[in-house]
Amino acid sequence: MLDTFRSIFKVEELKKRIFFTCAILIVYRIGGHIPTPGIDGSILASALAQNSIFGLLDLFAGGAFAKATIFALGIMPYISASIMLQLLGAVVPYLQRLQREGEEGRRKITQYTRYLTVAIAALQGWGTAGFLTTITDRAGNPAVHMDTAGFIPLTVLTFTCGCIFIMWLGEQITEKGIGNGISLIIFIGIIARFPEAVWEEAELVLAGYRSLVLEAVMVAMMVLVIAAVILVTRAQRKVPVQYPRKVVGRKVFGGAATHLPLSVNSAGVIPIIFAQSIMFLPSTIAQLFPNSDWIQNLVAVSLRPGGWWYSIIYGLIIIFFGYFYTAIVFNPMEIADNMRRNGGYIPGIRPGKNTSEYIERILTRITLPGAIFFAMIAILPWVLISQANVNFFFGGTGLLIVVGVALDTLQQIESHLLMRHYDGFMKKGRIRGRSM
């Protein structure tokens, strides 16, 4: 393993990409500590400490939301825009044509995503600014020390520009760094809270509020859950594929028996991120209507994290996006056509339409248990949070994202090493990550 890490810095291009990625992530973390003008961070942090919905939003923003920094909205408006365009791409003919146009079409869709991100960020910024003006401490001191007429437009502008800058940082990582930029930004925001979470857990044990045995059990459970997530993420159904022999002159081509790897989790962490972005919608609406008692009660009671309705809806959305994103990244008809053009076939299955239907049937069956597994991992830790007062960092959503993004980044690093004839991280098998 040490030799592998040494090899990373022997590959000049890979070394530059890693250093560039680290530099961008440092810039992101610095921006997460620049406060928005006119807000008392201590009053805001104490007011949001008991709100689990905003605690979840703060997790994805890397702690920037609770401090009301310039990056308070995080990258979620961009993800919401991506979801909208991908859903519209299934029903709008113009977007469908762009998706089939290759690189040029992708560039146009990316540009539309940016425009929509600005609109969503401005809307969320307006709702968040209005919500901030209603926060006070127990003594009645407001969290905002500016006139509302000037504070709201300034905050909307600040939050929107911060979101656009994060989006640009993520695109730079994807283009010039290593790994998927958007996923890594969410990843580093979650990881940044790890030392604080460990320290809080240690304080609970030292103060006698939690037994050492219970803490050891929770650590063991975390290790088992991480191992299970890695196992399911790497799990594959291998469909046998046979290529016939071809004789061209004196040379013989083909005749190989190989397999088509169908992953149990083809979508990776995307369903988790997309589902969580959807679940932020009620809290966003609540921010836009702070004086509506029934909306506030709906969000605070019925749709609070850990509640029955929240858990059911969250789990169903994860399963839905598991199928939806798998359908986007995996086209059985295209794979069947490629196999037929190259003379390949699945033993016992006719080439063409029958092969496509066979692959789609297998993919449908193996995606369901994978999606249900990840939905359970994302939901069940809330039981521990409510029953055992486990630190919020150890929630299933953050854990799934951290493991998934780490596997994807390691897979990309290993690909660079193998291309240059260096050993990868694993002597047996290969890391199978998923990109966004």
BELBEL-V868626 format. One record per pair of residues at least 4 apart in sequence whose C-alpha atoms are under 7 Angstrom apart, sorted by sequence separation. I is the first residue (numbers start at 1). J is the second residue. D is the distance in Angstrom with one decimal. If there is no record, write none. Layout:
{{I & J & D} {I & J & D}}
This chain:
{{1 & 5 & 6.5} {2 & 6 & 6.3} {3 & 7 & 6.2} {4 & 8 & 6.5} {6 & 10 & 6.7} {7 & 11 & 6.7} {11 & 15 & 6.1} {12 & 16 & 6.2} {13 & 17 & 6.2} {14 & 18 & 6.2} {15 & 19 & 6.2} {16 & 20 & 6.0} {17 & 21 & 6.1} {18 & 22 & 6.2} {19 & 23 & 6.1} {20 & 24 & 6.3} {21 & 25 & 6.2} {22 & 26 & 6.2} {23 & 27 & 6.4} {24 & 28 & 6.3} {25 & 29 & 6.2} {26 & 30 & 6.2} {27 & 31 & 6.2} {28 & 32 & 6.3} {29 & 33 & 7.0} {40 & 44 & 6.4} {41 & 45 & 6.0} {42 & 46 & 6.3} {43 & 47 & 6.2} {44 & 48 & 6.2} {45 & 49 & 6.0} {51 & 55 & 6.1} {52 & 56 & 6.2} {53 & 57 & 6.5} {54 & 58 & 6.0} {55 & 59 & 6.2} {56 & 60 & 6.7} {57 & 61 & 6.3} {58 & 62 & 6.1} {59 & 63 & 5.9} {61 & 65 & 6.1} {63 & 67 & 6.9} {64 & 68 & 5.9} {65 & 69 & 6.6} {68 & 72 & 5.3} {75 & 79 & 6.6} {76 & 80 & 6.1} {77 & 81 & 6.2} {78 & 82 & 6.2} {79 & 83 & 6.2} {80 & 84 & 6.3} {81 & 85 & 6.3} {82 & 86 & 6.1} {83 & 87 & 6.1} {84 & 88 & 6.0} {85 & 89 & 5.9} {86 & 90 & 6.9} {88 & 92 & 5.6} {92 & 96 & 6.3} {93 & 97 & 6.2} {94 & 98 & 6.4} {95 & 99 & 6.2} {96 & 100 & 6.5} {97 & 101 & 6.4} {101 & 105 & 4.8} {102 & 106 & 6.3} {103 & 107 & 6.2} {104 & 108 & 6.5} {105 & 109 & 6.3} {106 & 110 & 6.0} {107 & 111 & 6.2} {108 & 112 & 6.3} {109 & 113 & 6.1} {110 & 114 & 6.3} {111 & 115 & 6.5} {112 & 116 & 6.2} {113 & 117 & 6.0} {114 & 118 & 6.4} {115 & 119 & 6.6} {116 & 120 & 6.2} {117 & 121 & 5.9} {118 & 122 & 6.1} {119 & 123 & 6.2} {120 & 124 & 6.1} {121 & 125 & 5.8} {122 & 126 & 6.1} {123 & 127 & 6.4} {124 & 128 & 6.0} {125 & 129 & 5.9} {126 & 130 & 6.2} {127 & 131 & 6.2} {128 & 132 & 6.1} {129 & 133 & 6.5} {136 & 140 & 5.3} {137 & 141 & 5.4} {147 & 151 & 5.9} {148 & 152 & 6.0} {150 & 154 & 6.3} {151 & 155 & 5.9} {152 & 156 & 6.1} {153 & 157 & 6.1} {154 & 158 & 6.1} {155 & 159 & 6.0} {156 & 160 & 6.0} {157 & 161 & 6.1} {158 & 162 & 6.1} {159 & 163 & 6.2} {160 & 164 & 6.3} {161 & 165 & 6.1} {162 & 166 & 6.3} {163 & 167 & 6.2} {164 & 168 & 6.3} {165 & 169 & 6.2} {166 & 170 & 6.2} {167 & 171 & 6.3} {168 & 172 & 6.2} {169 & 173 & 6.4} {170 & 174 & 6.4} {171 & 175 & 6.1} {172 & 176 & 5.7} {173 & 177 & 4.3} {174 & 178 & 6.5} {180 & 184 & 6.1} {181 & 185 & 6.2} {182 & 186 & 6.6} {183 & 187 & 6.0} {184 & 188 & 6.0} {185 & 189 & 6.2} {186 & 190 & 6.4} {187 & 191 & 6.2} {188 & 192 & 5.8} {193 & 197 & 6.1} {194 & 198 & 6.1} {195 & 199 & 6.1} {196 & 200 & 6.2} {197 & 201 & 6.2} {198 & 202 & 6.2} {199 & 203 & 6.2} {200 & 204 & 6.3} {201 & 205 & 6.4} {202 & 206 & 6.1} {203 & 207 & 5.9} {204 & 208 & 6.2} {205 & 209 & 6.0} {210 & 214 & 6.9} {211 & 215 & 6.4} {212 & 216 & 6.1} {213 & 217 & 6.2} {214 & 218 & 6.2} {215 & 219 & 6.3} {216 & 220 & 6.1} {217 & 221 & 6.1} {218 & 222 & 6.2} {219 & 223 & 6.3} {220 & 224 & 6.3} {221 & 225 & 6.1} {222 & 226 & 6.1} {223 & 227 & 6.2} {224 & 228 & 6.1} {225 & 229 & 6.1} {226 & 230 & 6.2} {227 & 231 & 6.1} {228 & 232 & 6.2} {229 & 233 & 6.0} {230 & 234 & 6.1} {231 & 235 & 6.0} {247 & 251 & 5.8} {248 & 252 & 6.3} {267 & 271 & 6.8} {269 & 273 & 6.4} {270 & 274 & 5.9} {271 & 275 & 5.8} {272 & 276 & 6.1} {273 & 277 & 6.2} {274 & 278 & 6.3} {275 & 279 & 6.3} {276 & 280 & 6.4} {280 & 284 & 6.3} {281 & 285 & 6.2} {282 & 286 & 6.1} {283 & 287 & 6.3} {284 & 288 & 6.5} {285 & 289 & 6.5} {286 & 290 & 6.0} {292 & 296 & 6.3} {293 & 297 & 6.1} {294 & 298 & 6.0} {295 & 299 & 6.3} {296 & 300 & 6.0} {297 & 301 & 5.7} {298 & 302 & 5.2} {299 & 303 & 4.8} {300 & 304 & 5.4} {303 & 307 & 6.4} {306 & 310 & 6.6} {307 & 311 & 6.1} {308 & 312 & 6.1} {309 & 313 & 6.1} {310 & 314 & 5.9} {311 & 315 & 6.0} {312 & 316 & 6.2} {313 & 317 & 6.2} {314 & 318 & 6.3} {315 & 319 & 6.4} {316 & 320 & 6.1} {317 & 321 & 6.1} {318 & 322 & 6.0} {319 & 323 & 6.5} {320 & 324 & 6.1} {321 & 325 & 5.6} {322 & 326 & 6.1} {323 & 327 & 6.2} {324 & 328 & 6.6} {325 & 329 & 6.3} {326 & 330 & 5.7} {327 & 331 & 6.5} {331 & 335 & 6.4} {332 & 336 & 6.1} {333 & 337 & 6.2} {334 & 338 & 6.2} {335 & 339 & 6.2} {336 & 340 & 6.2} {337 & 341 & 6.2} {338 & 342 & 6.3} {339 & 343 & 6.1} {340 & 344 & 5.5} {350 & 354 & 5.6} {351 & 355 & 5.3} {352 & 356 & 6.3} {353 & 357 & 6.2} {354 & 358 & 6.1} {355 & 359 & 6.2} {356 & 360 & 6.1} {357 & 361 & 6.0} {358 & 362 & 6.3} {359 & 363 & 6.1} {360 & 364 & 6.0} {361 & 365 & 6.4} {362 & 366 & 6.3} {363 & 367 & 5.9} {364 & 368 & 6.6} {366 & 370 & 6.7} {367 & 371 & 6.0} {368 & 372 & 6.1} {369 & 373 & 6.0} {370 & 374 & 6.4} {371 & 375 & 6.1} {372 & 376 & 6.2} {373 & 377 & 6.3} {374 & 378 & 6.1} {375 & 379 & 6.2} {376 & 380 & 5.7} {377 & 381 & 6.9} {381 & 385 & 6.3} {382 & 386 & 6.2} {383 & 387 & 5.9} {384 & 388 & 5.1} {385 & 389 & 4.8} {395 & 399 & 6.4} {396 & 400 & 6.0} {397 & 401 & 6.4} {398 & 402 & 6.1} {399 & 403 & 6.2} {400 & 404 & 5.9} {401 & 405 & 5.9} {402 & 406 & 6.0} {403 & 407 & 6.2} {404 & 408 & 6.3} {405 & 409 & 6.1} {406 & 410 & 6.1} {407 & 411 & 6.0} {408 & 412 & 6.4} {409 & 413 & 6.3} {410 & 414 & 6.0} {411 & 415 & 6.2} {412 & 416 & 6.5} {413 & 417 & 6.4} {414 & 418 & 6.1} {415 & 419 & 6.1} {416 & 420 & 6.6} {417 & 421 & 6.4} {418 & 422 & 5.2} {426 & 430 & 6.1} {58 & 63 & 5.0} {64 & 69 & 5.4} {100 & 105 & 7.0} {136 & 141 & 5.2} {137 & 142 & 6.6} {146 & 151 & 5.8} {172 & 177 & 7.0} {173 & 178 & 6.4} {174 & 179 & 6.2} {204 & 209 & 5.2} {205 & 210 & 4.9} {247 & 252 & 4.5} {298 & 303 & 6.3} {299 & 304 & 6.0} {302 & 307 & 6.5} {305 & 310 & 5.9} {306 & 311 & 6.2} {339 & 344 & 4.7} {340 & 345 & 6.8} {349 & 354 & 6.5} {350 & 355 & 6.1} {384 & 389 & 6.6} {385 & 390 & 4.6} {394 & 399 & 6.7} {417 & 422 & 5.0} {418 & 423 & 6.3} {8 & 14 & 6.6} {9 & 15 & 5.2} {48 & 54 & 6.6} {58 & 64 & 6.4} {89 & 95 & 4.9} {90 & 96 & 6.7} {99 & 105 & 5.6} {136 & 142 & 4.2} {174 & 180 & 5.0} {204 & 210 & 5.7} {205 & 211 & 6.0} {246 & 252 & 5.6} {247 & 253 & 6.2} {303 & 309 & 6.1} {304 & 310 & 6.2} {339 & 345 & 6.4} {345 & 351 & 5.9} {349 & 355 & 6.0} {384 & 390 & 6.0} {385 & 391 & 6.8} {417 & 423 & 6.6} {418 & 424 & 6.3} {8 & 15 & 6.4} {58 & 65 & 5.0} {64 & 71 & 5.9} {65 & 72 & 4.1} {89 & 96 & 5.3} {98 & 105 & 4.2} {99 & 106 & 6.4} {135 & 142 & 5.9} {136 & 143 & 5.5} {173 & 180 & 6.8} {174 & 181 & 4.8} {205 & 212 & 6.3} {245 & 252 & 6.7} {246 & 253 & 4.9} {302 & 309 & 6.2} {303 & 310 & 4.8} {385 & 392 & 6.8} {417 & 424 & 6.2} {58 & 66 & 6.1} {64 & 72 & 4.7} {65 & 73 & 6.6} {98 & 106 & 6.8} {135 & 143 & 5.7} {173 & 181 & 4.7} {245 & 253 & 5.7} {246 & 254 & 6.1} {245 & 254 & 4.6} {286 & 295 & 6.1} {133 & 143 & 6.9} {171 & 181 & 5.9} {244 & 254 & 5.8} {245 & 255 & 4.0} {286 & 296 & 5.9} {414 & 424 & 5.1} {61 & 72 & 6.3} {132 & 143 & 7.0} {133 & 144 & 5.8} {170 & 181 & 3.9} {243 & 254 & 5.8} {244 & 255 & 4.5} {340 & 351 & 6.0} {414 & 425 & 6.5} {61 & 73 & 6.4} {132 & 144 & 6.9} {170 & 182 & 4.8} {243 & 255 & 5.1} {340 & 352 & 6.6} {61 & 74 & 4.4} {243 & 256 & 5.4} {382 & 395 & 6.7} {60 & 74 & 6.8} {242 & 256 & 6.3} {243 & 257 & 6.3} {381 & 395 & 5.5} {170 & 185 & 6.8} {242 & 257 & 4.7} {336 & 351 & 7.0} {337 & 352 & 6.2} {381 & 396 & 5.6} {241 & 257 & 6.0} {242 & 258 & 6.3} {283 & 299 & 6.4} {336 & 352 & 5.7} {241 & 258 & 5.2} {282 & 299 & 6.2} {379 & 396 & 6.6} {48 & 66 & 6.7} {240 & 258 & 6.0} {241 & 259 & 4.9} {378 & 396 & 4.1} {240 & 259 & 4.2} {241 & 260 & 6.5} {336 & 355 & 5.9} {377 & 396 & 5.3} {378 & 397 & 4.7} {239 & 259 & 5.2} {240 & 260 & 6.3} {336 & 356 & 5.3} {411 & 431 & 5.3} {45 & 66 & 5.2} {238 & 259 & 5.7} {239 & 260 & 4.9} {411 & 432 & 6.1} {44 & 66 & 6.6} {45 & 67 & 6.3} {130 & 152 & 6.7} {238 & 260 & 5.6} {239 & 261 & 6.4} {411 & 433 & 5.5} {44 & 67 & 7.0} {129 & 152 & 5.4} {238 & 261 & 4.7} {333 & 356 & 5.0} {237 & 261 & 5.8} {238 & 262 & 6.2} {332 & 356 & 5.0} {407 & 431 & 6.8} {236 & 261 & 5.9} {237 & 262 & 5.0} {408 & 433 & 3.8} {41 & 67 & 5.3} {126 & 152 & 6.7} {129 & 155 & 6.1} {236 & 262 & 5.3} {237 & 263 & 6.2} {407 & 433 & 4.9} {408 & 434 & 5.1} {41 & 68 & 6.9} {129 & 156 & 6.8} {236 & 263 & 4.3} {332 & 359 & 6.0} {408 & 435 & 6.0} {235 & 263 & 6.0} {236 & 264 & 5.7} {332 & 360 & 5.9} {235 & 264 & 5.7} {125 & 155 & 6.9} {126 & 156 & 5.4} {33 & 64 & 6.9} {82 & 113 & 6.0} {125 & 156 & 4.6} {233 & 264 & 7.0} {32 & 64 & 5.2} {35 & 67 & 6.9} {36 & 68 & 6.0} {81 & 113 & 5.7} {232 & 264 & 6.8} {233 & 265 & 5.7} {35 & 68 & 6.1} {36 & 69 & 5.0} {35 & 69 & 4.1} {36 & 70 & 5.5} {122 & 156 & 5.9} {125 & 159 & 5.7} {34 & 69 & 5.3} {35 & 70 & 6.1} {81 & 116 & 5.7} {125 & 160 & 6.6} {279 & 314 & 6.9} {33 & 69 & 6.0} {34 & 70 & 6.1} {81 & 117 & 5.4} {32 & 69 & 5.9} {32 & 70 & 6.8} {122 & 160 & 5.4} {31 & 70 & 6.8} {32 & 71 & 5.5} {78 & 117 & 4.9} {121 & 160 & 5.2} {275 & 314 & 6.5} {31 & 71 & 6.5} {77 & 117 & 5.5} {118 & 160 & 6.5} {121 & 163 & 6.8} {275 & 317 & 5.5} {77 & 120 & 5.7} {275 & 318 & 5.5} {77 & 121 & 5.5} {323 & 367 & 6.8} {118 & 164 & 7.0} {272 & 318 & 5.9} {271 & 318 & 5.2} {322 & 371 & 5.7} {271 & 321 & 4.8} {271 & 322 & 5.3} {319 & 371 & 5.0} {318 & 371 & 6.8} {319 & 372 & 6.3} {267 & 322 & 6.0} {319 & 375 & 6.9} {318 & 375 & 6.0} {267 & 325 & 5.6} {267 & 326 & 5.2} {266 & 326 & 5.7} {315 & 375 & 4.9} {311 & 379 & 6.0} {306 & 382 & 5.2} {306 & 383 & 6.9} {73 & 159 & 6.4} {72 & 159 & 6.5} {70 & 158 & 5.9} {71 & 159 & 6.4} {75 & 163 & 6.1} {70 & 159 & 5.5} {74 & 163 & 6.0} {78 & 167 & 6.9} {47 & 137 & 6.8} {73 & 163 & 6.3} {71 & 162 & 5.0} {75 & 166 & 6.4} {70 & 162 & 5.3} {71 & 163 & 6.2} {75 & 167 & 6.6} {43 & 136 & 6.9} {43 & 137 & 5.9} {44 & 143 & 5.9} {244 & 343 & 6.6} {43 & 143 & 5.5} {243 & 343 & 5.9} {244 & 344 & 7.0} {243 & 344 & 4.4} {262 & 363 & 6.8} {242 & 344 & 5.5} {243 & 345 & 6.6} {264 & 366 & 5.4} {265 & 367 & 6.3} {40 & 143 & 5.0} {241 & 344 & 6.5} {242 & 345 & 5.5} {264 & 367 & 5.3} {39 & 143 & 5.6} {40 & 144 & 6.3} {241 & 345 & 5.6} {242 & 346 & 6.2} {39 & 144 & 4.6} {241 & 346 & 4.7} {242 & 347 & 6.9} {265 & 370 & 5.8} {38 & 144 & 5.6} {39 & 145 & 6.2} {240 & 346 & 6.1} {241 & 347 & 6.9} {264 & 370 & 5.5} {38 & 145 & 5.2} {38 & 146 & 5.5} {272 & 397 & 6.8} {60 & 186 & 5.8} {62 & 189 & 3.6} {61 & 189 & 6.2} {62 & 190 & 5.7} {60 & 189 & 6.4} {60 & 190 & 6.6} {62 & 192 & 6.8} {59 & 190 & 6.0} {269 & 400 & 6.9} {269 & 401 & 5.8} {269 & 404 & 5.8} {268 & 404 & 6.5} {232 & 370 & 6.9} {24 & 169 & 6.5} {21 & 173 & 5.7} {21 & 177 & 4.9} {131 & 287 & 5.3} {20 & 177 & 5.7} {21 & 178 & 6.4} {127 & 284 & 6.7} {130 & 287 & 6.9} {17 & 176 & 6.2} {18 & 177 & 6.1} {128 & 287 & 5.8} {131 & 290 & 6.5} {17 & 177 & 4.2} {18 & 178 & 6.0} {25 & 185 & 7.0} {124 & 284 & 6.5} {127 & 287 & 4.8} {17 & 178 & 5.6} {127 & 288 & 4.4} {268 & 434 & 5.1} {270 & 436 & 6.3} {201 & 391 & 7.0} {83 & 274 & 6.8} {197 & 391 & 6.4} {79 & 274 & 6.9} {197 & 393 & 6.3} {80 & 277 & 6.2} {234 & 432 & 5.7} {194 & 393 & 6.9} {76 & 277 & 6.3} {190 & 398 & 6.6} {187 & 401 & 6.7} {187 & 402 & 5.6} {187 & 405 & 6.8} {184 & 405 & 6.7} {183 & 405 & 6.4} {179 & 408 & 6.9} {179 & 409 & 4.8} {178 & 409 & 6.9} {179 & 412 & 6.5} {53 & 304 & 6.3} {53 & 305 & 6.2} {52 & 305 & 6.4} {180 & 435 & 6.5} {180 & 436 & 6.4} {14 & 416 & 6.9} {7 & 422 & 6.9} {4 & 423 & 6.4} {4 & 424 & 6.5} {4 & 425 & 6.3} {1 & 425 & 6.4}}
